[in-house]
Amino acid sequence: MKRVALTVIAAAIMFTAFSGAVAGASNVLKTRHDTVKNSIGNIR
């Protein structure tokens, strides 16, 4: 039973780390998109 609990905790920690990585990548892509969009708007 203790081993199962540790496995669940480990999975939760891994999921949290993965979620953070995805959020970070998403923020970088959004910033890049917004920069390009604003640059194109400034040309017009």
Secondary structure, DSSP 4 states (H G I P E B T S, - for coil): -HHHHHHHHHHHHHHHHHHHHHHHHHHHHHHHHHHHHHHHHHH-
